[in-house]
Amino acid sequence: MENNHNRQCQDLPQVLLLKPPPPIMVVLGEHRFSSTKFQFLKAWDSPLPLNQFLPKHANSIQAILCCSASRVTDDLLQLLPFVRLVVTASAGTNHIDLKACRRRGISVTNAGNVYSEDGADAAVGLLFDVLRKISAADRHVRQGLWVKKGDYPLGSKVGGKRIGIVGLGGIGLQVAKRLEAFGCIISYNSRNKKKFVSYPFYSNVCELAANSDALIICCSLTDQTRYMINKEVLSALGKKGVIVNVGRGAIIDEKELVRCLVTGAIAGAGLDVFENEPHVPKQLLELDNVVLSPHRAVITPESFTALCELVVGNLEAFFSNLPLLSPVMIECIDG
Ligand SMILES: O=CC(=O)O
């Protein structure tokens, strides 16, 4: 019986895992991560180096499961000629060479909308924290400065603020919905004007910044959005402007952002993502007008549970020749 089972498992198509999944995913997904349709192949369990491990299993690997920390490059795909699907556990796909996937006829799925609500909650939380100085005032109290030095400077009202959302996808839309309820005035920039919303659209992000009190970055990192938030955009946002980033660090010119925050060229920032994670520019650690978060905006036990369902659902759909649940529209990457 056991031998039969082992033989059946050996015959199953394999899904390559390049890096161990985060422990929370293992715990939450344990009951989901077994399937009669495929088998996971854990690259890190093998004593072989990757350049020997991959050719050894190349004939049976038909799919790859990755997260934003493992890059899926053209060179990697070259070694795995039978791969037809890349499933990423992230919303962003900047770690995957999408053009190579398209050229090789490989489908890609991402986290779809499972992170949208939690990502939006975190973005709104960062905005509140920066505007109302919640973390900074907390430090003031804890350090005994309320007693020694008196009141902490006031924060500013959220309601009525003009919010420029950069990227009106799943997370951006949920940010808009939440901040509208607080009385904010929403505008946005994205690749294309969206027919289904009436918020003002700015095709030029600099103009959006000039007409916003706060910019919230929710877009994905692509060749078009890398360093899109540059010196010009930050100076258009101005001395009273704040910026929140839950997209990817490299969407903002980080050196310029640090300079603007240090010199007061913008008023503050709430940052969940950084260009060179887990490293955060040292100057930011000193600034009270900056709220820092370790790239966890979208992650809660609830979103991870939904993610596990989606990841396994995509793999099962693929191995049953059914439509994928959250395909990435590869055409979009060319704008
Ligand atoms: O940052 C998180 C993601 O892209 O899923």
The ligand as an ORCA input file, in Angstrom:
! r2SCAN-3c Opt
* xyz 0 1
  O       3.920     43.032     -1.360
  C       3.226     42.076     -1.429
  C       2.755     41.471     -2.649
  O       3.116     41.907     -3.763
  O       2.008     40.520     -2.534
*
